[in-house]
Every structure is written in structure tokens, then in C-alpha cells.
Amino acid sequence: MKIFKFIVVFLILIVVLYFGALFLGFNFPKPAFMTNTIKGDAVLEVTLLMNNNSRDPLGKIEVDVAEKPGPPPEGGIAITDESGIATFRIKPGVYFIYFNNSNFPKNLSTPEPSSVVVTEGINTKTILITTGDVEKTRNID
């Protein structure tokens, strides 16, 4: 019985020391419940287009994806290419697409966060963006 108590106390001590070291900033592997990442194998392509007759693509705009709007997790930030496409490799799930107001072009209306369901394979979402506040920016699928 004494050996069993010793082993239990020893294991608890190891766990406490491990989490203490993580808290202090030691670079040990973190358990899955402690990582803030959505990286995965499903592909989400978010296309940003101007809401005009020619549907001009919008390049070099940051697009954020997360389970809820706020600071995006690892894997939740992408910049649109010259075709207006931001590509994410994330886990399947339900996410919000939103934008960083501090670096979003001032001449464009920042879209409201929109939800998207990501499944295995390639998923797409197109967002039309307007200039100024003339009309609401809208999401199309």
C-alpha cells in the first residue's frame, strides 16, 4: 500500500512540475487541450470580390477564421492573393470568417463576421465587398 501511495504522489508531482514548466515558458510539447490551433487537412478558400459589375478580386487583405471572432488561433490567418483568395488548411468544424479592422482598407466596408461549415476536402466561401458604407457588404456561397 505504501508503494502505491508513493507512485501516486510521484505521478502528481511530475504532472505539477510539467505544467509549472510550461507556465514558466519552457518549450515542452503541449497537450492538445492547451494548444490554440485550428490547423488541419480540410481546405477553406475564402474569395474576396468587389461588389461591382466586373467582380474585381481584392488582393493583400487579411482574412481571419476562428470558432468565434477575436484573436485568431494558429492557422486562422491568411492573406488574399492576386485572385482575391485566402486559403486555410484547418480542421473540419463550424467557424466564423471575419476581418482585422486595424489593417482593413479604409475605403472598403468591413464585412460582418459570417459563419462557414468546413468539411473534409475543399470548401469555398465568396464575400462581396463594397466601397464605403453605401450598401451592406454581403456573403454569397
N, C-alpha and C positions, 0 to 999 in steps of 0.2 A: 504494500500500500504506500510506503514511503517513496518508493521508486516512481510510482505513478504520479504522486503529487509533485515530485521533483521534475519529472518530464513536463507536466502541465505548466508549472511555474517557469521552467526554462523556455518553453514554446511561447508563452505570453511575453516573457522578457525579450525574446528575439523579435516578435511582432512589434512591440513597443519601440525597440531600438530602430527597426527598419523604417517605421513610419516617422519616427523622430528625425532620422537621417534625411528622409525625403522632404520633410518640413524645413529642415535646415539648408536644403538646396543640393544635397549630394545627388549625383547623377546615376541613380539606380533605376532599373526598369520599373515602371509604374504598373500597378494592376489596372485592368480595363476600366473599372469604375472610377478611376482617378484621372483618366485621360480625357481631354476635351477635344475630341476629333470626330469628324463625320466621314473621314476618308474611307473609300470602299471601291468596289468594282463596277457599280452602276454608273452610267454616264448621264449627266444632265447638261443639255445645251440650251442656254438662255440667249435668245436673239433680241437685240435692241434695234428697233427701226423707227425712223421719224414717221409721224402720223401725217404724211403728205401724199400727194399723188404718186410720187416715184418711190416711196418707202425706202429712203436713203438709210443705209446701215450706220450705226453710231459706234465708232471705234474708240478705244482707250478710255472706257468708262468702267469703274469698279462696280462689280455686282457681288452682293453678299447673299449667302444661303445659310440658314440655321433652323433649328427646331422652333425658335421664336426670335423675333427681331431683337437686336442688341449686338454686343461684341461678337463677331463671327468666330466659330471654332476653327481649329486647324482643318484645312480642306474646304473651308467655306468662303474663300475669297478668290475671285478671278477677274481678269481684265478682258474686255471685249477686244477682239482682233479687228482687222480692217473690214471684215464682213459683218461686224456687229455681234459676233458670237462669243460668249463666255462659256468655257467648258469646265465642268466639275466632274471629278471621279469620287463619288460618295456612296454611302450605304443606302440601301432601299429604305424608304420611310416617307413621312409627311414633313415638308419643310416650308419655310417662308423665303421668298425672294424679296430682297429689299436693297436699299442703296445708302451709301455713306454721304450724308448731307454736306459734310465739310469739304469734300472734293468733287461733288456732282456739279456739272457745268451750270453756271448761274443763269444762262439764257434758256435753260430747259426746265420743264416742270418735273419735279421729283415724283416718280410714281409711288402710289401707296403700296405697302407690302402686299404680296399676293401669295397664295398657297399653291403648292405643287406636290403631287404624289409621285414619288420616284420608285420605279420598279426595276427589276433586273433588266439589263440591256441598255438601249439608248432611249432617253426621254427628252422631249423638246418642249420649250415654252417660248412664245414670242410676246414681246411687250412693245406696244406702240407708244412713243413719247412725243409730247407736244412742246412747242416753244412757249415760254412764259406761263401765265395762268389763264390763257384764253379759253381753253377747254380742258376737260379732265383727261389725264393720261389713262389709257385703257390696256387691259391684258387681252390677248387673243391666244387661243391654243392651236 
